[in-house]
Amino acid sequence: MLTSHILLLKYRHDPRYSFTGITVWYVDRGAPHDCSRASGSEISSLADQYLEIASPGGAKCIPYHRLRKISYRGEVVWER
């Protein structure tokens, strides 16, 4: 089974996919229902332990263990 990190790397580097079609949902304490989401165009980096989301207030680092769901063009491809 692919980890969320490996799956995101696949969608980022495989020319058959467009990374902008990715959406990730993650635990975000304090947000409505403690959950937020980001599109592939907002993900600026895929580090070993976390992904980095670009935001107006600066980069936001989200550890992979906080990811709950990944979809590609509306279809769920990974879910915890």
N, C-alpha and C positions, 0 to 999 in steps of 0.2 A: 504494500500500500504506500502511495506517495504521501510524504509529509506536505504540509501547507507551503513550506519554504521551497521544496523541490518543485512542487506544482507551479508556484509563481515564477520560478526561474525558467521552467519549461515554456510558459506562456510569454515570458519576456524575450527569450532568445530564439524560439522556434519560429521561422519565417511563415509558417502556415497560420499563425495566430496574430491578432492585433492586440497588444497589451491594453489599449484603451478600452477594449471590450470587457475587461475584468472589473468586478466590484467585490470588495472585501467588507465583511461585517465583523466588528470587533467589540470587545468589552471596553466601555468607556465610562467609568464611574462618574456620576454627576450628570451625564447626558440623559435625555428622556429614555426610560426603560434600561438605563445603563448600557446602551448600545449605540454605536455610530457606524457609518460606512464611508468608504472612500473608493473612488474609481481609479482605474489604472493610470489615468492621466495625472492623478494627484500623488501617486506613489513615485517618489524620487529615487529611492535606493532600496535594494534588497540585501541587507547585511546578513551575517551568519546567524545572529540571535534575534534580529528585529527587522521590521520594514520601516522606512521613513516616509512620512507623508508631508508634503509641502503645504503650508498654510500661511495666511497673511501674517500671523503672529510668529512665524518661524517654523522650523522643522519639528515634527512630532514623531517620536520613536514609539512604535507599537511592537512589543515582543510577540513572537509567533504563537506563544501559548495563549494569548488573548484573542486570537482569531476564532471566529465561530462559524463562518460560512464564506465560501468563495463561489462566485458565479461568473460565467462567461457568456456574454450576450443574452443574459436573462435566464440561463440554464445553470442550476446548481451543479458544480463539478467537485465540490469538497464541502463536507459539513462535519462538525464535531458533535 
